[in-house]
Amino acid sequence: MGASSLPLLPKRVRYDGPYSMALDRPGTFAPTLLKNVLYWEVPRLALTWFMRRRYGGKGKDAADDARSREFVDCAPSYIMSLVHAVVISGAGLKILGELCGAPLHDKFYIHERTAGATFSKVDMIERANWLFLGYMVDDIVNVLAQYPKLGKMDMVAHHVVFIACAMLAGGTQTFLFPFSWLLAGELSTPLLTLRWFVRQLAATDSPSLVTAAKCCGLLSSSSAHSAKDAAAALELAVSKAFMLLFFIVRVLVYGGGMVHTLRHFAAGDLAELPVLPRNLVLTILLAGAGLNAHWFRLMVVKALGLRGGGKGSK
């Protein structure tokens, strides 16, 4: 049979919904981006004001003052990171459930045969993409403003490439299903925030750590324990949970989604997608898969105490 016997791909079309991203209309794009940045920045500023009034300048000595300043400066960003992770990963899981059984091409782009009921799902995806983009832009500004307290150049690079990914995929209304497993990867982030707060409390020898560790069954309730012991037990438990969840959402789910996407790319099912944005997004997703694998390898190396993961490692 000749090539003419192959089924034709449905033609990609543009859908102008309430949350559609129009990169070619800066007069619309810029105010919408600003609005979504402010959704994250206003609560962050409110938290900063609260933290400074409640905890600022209350150290007992110079070292305590430095710890207090670090807590006041960084806590709002960690809290907003947790909120963002819960909201965005929840959206990702919902989108994953909605599109898992959808027709193949509905998973990757909007086309001439897209059913009317699908557009409500597209609206949800585009709303989540704006929130994701707004957070990334807001957070990278704060990372750079407080550099290197909140992260170093690897964090900056991570944000830059995923800002580009959100704009490329959002502007072309493509990669709808991959967006779901990308967002679901944020499910592990709240555990990083929890670990940071455990470390902050450990620096102050807070007795609340002992109470928390005993409530979680990590320390014997019949014995006396120091805050340092409790912090070590809590951090170990959080690190184990983080490693497990990271493996599930960023290695298994992300990796499975990447294999699914590449398989259909190789089969020619993504031929209707604009070539340059398609190839750039695929490159970013592949780089993200590699970064996830690298991070997970570092966790395993550190957990097993192998080279690069000994006592000297942070």
PANUMI-225696 format. One line per 5 residues: number of its first residue (from 1); for each residue x, y, z of C-alpha. Coordinates in steps of 0.2 Angstrom, whole numbers, padded with zeros to 4 digits. Layout:
<pts>
NUM) X/Y/Z ~ ...
</pts>
This chain:
<pts>
1) 0000/0000/0000 ~ 0006/0018/-0003 ~ 0008/0032/0008 ~ -0009/0039/0002 ~ -0017/0024/0012
6) -0011/0032/0029 ~ -0024/0041/0039 ~ -0023/0060/0038 ~ -0019/0069/0054 ~ -0033/0081/0059
11) -0028/0099/0055 ~ -0022/0110/0070 ~ -0034/0125/0073 ~ -0033/0139/0085 ~ -0045/0140/0100
16) -0048/0157/0108 ~ -0054/0153/0125 ~ -0055/0164/0141 ~ -0037/0159/0146 ~ -0029/0156/0129
21) -0011/0163/0128 ~ -0008/0175/0113 ~ 0011/0178/0111 ~ 0007/0189/0096 ~ -0003/0201/0105
26) 0008/0209/0119 ~ -0005/0221/0124 ~ -0015/0206/0130 ~ -0001/0194/0135 ~ 0009/0207/0146
31) -0006/0212/0158 ~ -0012/0194/0159 ~ 0006/0188/0164 ~ 0007/0203/0177 ~ -0010/0198/0184
36) -0004/0180/0187 ~ 0013/0185/0194 ~ 0004/0196/0207 ~ -0007/0181/0212 ~ 0009/0174/0219
41) 0019/0190/0224 ~ 0005/0198/0234 ~ 0004/0184/0246 ~ 0023/0183/0247 ~ 0024/0201/0251
46) 0010/0199/0265 ~ 0020/0184/0272 ~ 0036/0194/0272 ~ 0028/0208/0281 ~ 0021/0196/0294
51) 0038/0187/0296 ~ 0047/0203/0299 ~ 0035/0209/0312 ~ 0034/0192/0321 ~ 0052/0186/0320
56) 0063/0200/0314 ~ 0078/0207/0325 ~ 0074/0195/0339 ~ 0090/0185/0340 ~ 0099/0183/0357
61) 0116/0187/0349 ~ 0124/0190/0332 ~ 0123/0172/0326 ~ 0105/0171/0331 ~ 0101/0187/0322
66) 0109/0180/0306 ~ 0098/0164/0308 ~ 0083/0175/0311 ~ 0087/0186/0296 ~ 0088/0170/0285
71) 0072/0163/0291 ~ 0063/0180/0288 ~ 0070/0182/0271 ~ 0067/0164/0265 ~ 0052/0158/0274
76) 0039/0167/0263 ~ 0047/0160/0247 ~ 0047/0142/0254 ~ 0029/0144/0260 ~ 0023/0150/0243
81) 0033/0136/0235 ~ 0023/0124/0245 ~ 0006/0132/0240 ~ 0011/0133/0222 ~ 0016/0114/0222
86) 0000/0109/0230 ~ -0011/0119/0218 ~ -0001/0115/0202 ~ 0002/0096/0206 ~ -0017/0095/0210
91) -0021/0103/0193 ~ -0008/0091/0185 ~ -0016/0076/0192 ~ -0034/0082/0187 ~ -0028/0085/0169
96) -0020/0068/0169 ~ -0036/0060/0174 ~ -0046/0070/0161 ~ -0035/0067/0146 ~ -0028/0049/0150
101) -0042/0041/0140 ~ -0044/0055/0127 ~ -0042/0052/0109 ~ -0024/0052/0104 ~ -0023/0069/0095
106) -0033/0077/0109 ~ -0018/0074/0120 ~ -0006/0084/0109 ~ -0016/0099/0101 ~ -0032/0107/0097
111) -0039/0101/0080 ~ -0053/0102/0068 ~ -0061/0086/0075 ~ -0059/0092/0093 ~ -0076/0088/0102
116) -0085/0103/0110 ~ -0084/0095/0128 ~ -0065/0095/0126 ~ -0064/0114/0126 ~ -0069/0115/0145
121) -0053/0104/0148 ~ -0043/0115/0137 ~ -0049/0130/0148 ~ -0043/0121/0163 ~ -0026/0117/0156
126) -0023/0135/0150 ~ -0028/0142/0167 ~ -0016/0131/0175 ~ -0003/0136/0163 ~ -0005/0154/0167
131) -0003/0151/0185 ~ 0012/0140/0182 ~ 0020/0153/0171 ~ 0016/0167/0184 ~ 0024/0158/0198
136) 0039/0154/0188 ~ 0042/0172/0183 ~ 0038/0178/0201 ~ 0050/0166/0209 ~ 0065/0168/0197
141) 0064/0187/0201 ~ 0065/0183/0219 ~ 0079/0170/0217 ~ 0089/0183/0208 ~ 0085/0197/0220
146) 0091/0186/0235 ~ 0104/0176/0226 ~ 0111/0164/0231 ~ 0099/0162/0247 ~ 0085/0154/0238
151) 0094/0145/0224 ~ 0109/0145/0213 ~ 0112/0145/0194 ~ 0104/0128/0192 ~ 0088/0135/0199
156) 0089/0150/0188 ~ 0092/0139/0172 ~ 0078/0127/0178 ~ 0065/0142/0179 ~ 0071/0150/0162
161) 0069/0134/0152 ~ 0052/0130/0160 ~ 0046/0148/0157 ~ 0050/0145/0139 ~ 0041/0128/0139
166) 0025/0136/0146 ~ 0026/0150/0134 ~ 0029/0139/0118 ~ 0017/0126/0122 ~ 0004/0138/0129
171) 0006/0150/0114 ~ 0004/0136/0101 ~ -0009/0126/0112 ~ 0001/0110/0110 ~ 0007/0096/0122
176) -0009/0096/0132 ~ -0006/0079/0140 ~ 0013/0081/0143 ~ 0008/0097/0153 ~ -0001/0086/0165
181) 0013/0074/0170 ~ 0025/0089/0170 ~ 0014/0098/0183 ~ 0012/0082/0193 ~ 0030/0081/0196
186) 0028/0096/0208 ~ 0020/0084/0221 ~ 0036/0080/0229 ~ 0041/0099/0232 ~ 0031/0101/0248
191) 0043/0089/0257 ~ 0057/0100/0253 ~ 0048/0114/0261 ~ 0045/0103/0276 ~ 0063/0098/0277
196) 0069/0116/0277 ~ 0058/0121/0291 ~ 0064/0106/0301 ~ 0082/0112/0299 ~ 0077/0130/0304
201) 0069/0124/0320 ~ 0084/0113/0323 ~ 0095/0128/0323 ~ 0085/0135/0337 ~ 0084/0119/0347
206) 0065/0120/0347 ~ 0056/0108/0358 ~ 0042/0107/0346 ~ 0053/0095/0335 ~ 0053/0082/0350
211) 0034/0083/0351 ~ 0032/0081/0332 ~ 0044/0067/0331 ~ 0036/0058/0345 ~ 0018/0061/0338
216) 0025/0053/0321 ~ 0032/0038/0331 ~ 0050/0042/0326 ~ 0055/0043/0344 ~ 0050/0034/0360
221) 0038/0043/0370 ~ 0044/0036/0386 ~ 0062/0043/0384 ~ 0070/0060/0385 ~ 0076/0066/0368
226) 0085/0082/0362 ~ 0079/0093/0348 ~ 0094/0088/0338 ~ 0089/0070/0340 ~ 0071/0074/0335
231) 0077/0085/0320 ~ 0088/0071/0314 ~ 0074/0058/0315 ~ 0062/0070/0306 ~ 0074/0075/0292
236) 0078/0056/0289 ~ 0059/0052/0288 ~ 0055/0067/0276 ~ 0070/0063/0265 ~ 0065/0045/0263
241) 0047/0050/0259 ~ 0054/0064/0247 ~ 0065/0051/0238 ~ 0051/0039/0236 ~ 0038/0052/0230
246) 0052/0059/0218 ~ 0055/0042/0211 ~ 0036/0040/0208 ~ 0031/0057/0200 ~ 0048/0063/0192
251) 0055/0046/0187 ~ 0041/0034/0184 ~ 0027/0046/0179 ~ 0038/0059/0170 ~ 0048/0045/0162
256) 0033/0036/0156 ~ 0025/0052/0149 ~ 0041/0056/0140 ~ 0042/0038/0132 ~ 0024/0040/0127
261) 0027/0057/0119 ~ 0043/0052/0110 ~ 0034/0036/0103 ~ 0020/0046/0095 ~ 0033/0059/0089
266) 0043/0045/0080 ~ 0026/0038/0073 ~ 0023/0055/0065 ~ 0008/0059/0076 ~ 0014/0076/0080
271) 0018/0082/0062 ~ 0004/0095/0063 ~ 0013/0104/0078 ~ 0023/0119/0073 ~ 0041/0113/0070
276) 0052/0125/0080 ~ 0041/0126/0095 ~ 0038/0107/0095 ~ 0056/0103/0094 ~ 0061/0116/0107
281) 0048/0109/0119 ~ 0053/0091/0116 ~ 0071/0096/0120 ~ 0066/0105/0136 ~ 0056/0090/0141
286) 0071/0078/0137 ~ 0082/0089/0147 ~ 0070/0089/0162 ~ 0070/0070/0161 ~ 0089/0070/0161
291) 0089/0082/0176 ~ 0077/0072/0186 ~ 0088/0056/0183 ~ 0103/0065/0188 ~ 0095/0072/0204
296) 0088/0055/0208 ~ 0105/0047/0206 ~ 0113/0060/0218 ~ 0100/0055/0231 ~ 0104/0036/0229
301) 0122/0040/0230 ~ 0120/0050/0246 ~ 0108/0037/0253 ~ 0120/0023/0250 ~ 0135/0033/0256
306) 0144/0030/0240 ~ 0157/0042/0232 ~ 0150/0060/0232 ~ 0138/0056/0245 ~ 0148/0054/0261
311) 0149/0065/0277 ~ 0156/0080/0268 ~ 0141/0081/0256 ~ 0127/0093/0260
</pts>
